Amino acid sequence: STQSTWGSATRETNMKPTAEFLGEHGFDCLSYHRHESKFATAGQDLLIWDINRTRPIHTFNWDDDLINVCKYNLSETHLLGCCFRDRSVCLFDSRAQTALQKVVLANRCNAFCWNPMNPAEFACASDDTNTYIFDCRNLGKAKTVLNGHGAAVVSLDYSPTGRELVTGSFDKSARLWSVVHGHTMGVERDIYTTKRMQRVWCVSWMLDNTFVLTGSDDCNLRLWKAYAHKPLKKLSNKEAQTLEYNEKLKDRYKAFPEIRRIARQRPLPKHIQKINRTRKVANRTFNDRADRAQAAGQKRPQKPSFRREAVLRVVE
């Protein structure tokens, strides 16, 4: 496979690449180094390239498995995170030219993203409808679980602040999550979907923290506000004070049932409503079964922990 680079300072219609890089196998993903003139490609192997050379300068792999995602860490720029097709996630050190750790998950990882504000934290989008956030210093269990999608999660991206995530899924929706420090379950802040929106393959949170981009199967690229309730125009002092006062009121009375119900209310499509109803029935059935077992003098069964069951083993 061939990889090419183009210049961006010209308006010519028939542009020719300024450089081409020939590999032995196909490329599934590409990630640029933040400071140096290097980039990484994923495929049969993890290859590190230099812009000024036509051959890779380093080659990494683990057990000869295919790699479908690779990402450079934005702060610790020598760290690389990769997702293998055998349901594992591996961390590589390009400076020491070695593999660091590998964690094998229960389901395949479809997307990978580093936290821009916390170099030790990364998120994985999984086939089991969950998104898992790990700390690379402790891969034995997930740090936080984002549970709410009704189908496989295939894309994700962090906000520039590192406190929120956007995920895209096969349930035809994109969801925004607030990741609260110290909490094991993420909070679903908002859900974006339309009648004609199909499976969401890619999402991106813009660096000005104002918009979110989604790309779906219906051949549409959609631009959403990152905060749907905030106006885009420049506010006067009085308008800004009013908006801030309203936010303080909502935060003060958020524990009231009426306020909580209004804040959580979303006009959802029928297929997502059906998924939510099915989950409620499953949870109610499990609780009824647990109550009957406890009434019979048996040990009350516990719900499975997504944090621990998501990880099968950690390989050093």
Buried (B, 14 or more C-beta within 10 A) or exposed (E): EEBEEEEEEEEEEEEEEEEEBEBEEEBBBBBEBEEEEBBBBBBBBBBBBBBEEEEBEBEBBBEEBBBBBBBBBBEBBBBBBBBBEBBBBBBBBBEEEEBEBBBBBEBBBBBBBBBBBBBBBBBBBBBBBBBBBBBBEEBEBBBBBBBBBBBBBBBBBBBBEBBBBBBBBBBBBBBBBBBEEEEBBBEBBBBBBEEEBEBBBBBBBBEEEBBBBBBBEEEEEBEBBBBEEEEEEEBEEEEEEEBEEEEEEEEEEEEEEEBEEEEEEEEBBEEBEEBEEEBEEEEEEEEEEBEEEEEEEEEEEEEEEBBEEBBEEBEE
